């Protein structure tokens, strides 16, 4: 196929996501001469997108919503936005934004290239909703000229479920990482009994936050001065959300320190001894990418996405998902390492992202795909 492309919409479930994960791509597209429209629900980062010169358009998405009328309203509003700005190509990110953008594109005759960044709760827990989501993907994805996947495990799942056409999938190394912004920093591990463990992510049970807390209790029995830090938004519009009250209760009991959502997590990663993510499943986790780039060891679950970055014994340690005791054992294994061993793991982590996860790899894949779509057969 060939299409004329001058205006590209970048769509996500939050403006925060666009600002933190898609800004490099948006800048690269703008530098190539494309008009870039940011479309997402309004939050404080919407203004930041406008301040750096992007056109921003608000479309609401209810992350946990299942009311069909509200969902159809969102699809309609996306379609209106595509028509308003004469969008010729949509690049979408996150589950609902992917589905809505493709549906809206059907109505407005606008091609959409979605990015599958993990399978989400609907795939993790089998329910009537998981059947609905799979059916929606089956209807929508075959309409997309190309589909980006952030890890091969998810790609294979979609192929096994016959959700894709031949030659439709494009694997990419997550969102990539800006190795200049997230530069390697000096690493001086704390004494073993004062080790600091850091988890960055949305405060969701599916991210393994509960297991992190339970593991902290186990580790603190033997190493009471160890620290466990949580960073990320709470009360998120998600069925797996952990309430702020629960987080504050854990903090009051001295199990963890909760720092909330931060604009810049680099100082906290630099201060940590190891970054932890006990998630049930991921696309390619940004927090682990950032930790690797800064040169910090990792502890994560042996699941798709996480295991792409955690090479056992080289860049960190893997543990079983939904297993706080095994996570605690991995933490204690790390504590017992020598400073030299910890530093070597951090260096290996940085080397891994330099070789495989530079954001320019992802940006170039998008530019190549756009050129391919514009090319006349």
NORDASUL-V135662 format. One record per helix or strand. SS is the DSSP state (~ for helix, > for strand). FROM is the first residue (numbers start at 1). TO is the last residue. If there is no record, write none. Layout:
# NORDASUL-V135662
ss-><SS:SS>
from-><FROM:FROM>
to-><TO:TO>
This chain:
# NORDASUL-V135662
ss-><>:~:>:~:>:~:>:~:>:~:~:>:~:>:>:~:>:>:~:~:>:>:~:>:~:>:~:>:>:>:~:~:>:~>
from-><7:15:35:44:55:68:89:95:111:121:128:147:152:169:177:192:196:204:205:209:227:241:244:257:266:274:286:297:312:316:324:339:358:359>
to-><11:31:40:51:58:84:93:108:116:124:141:149:160:171:177:194:200:204:207:222:231:241:252:258:271:277:294:301:312:319:335:356:358:374>
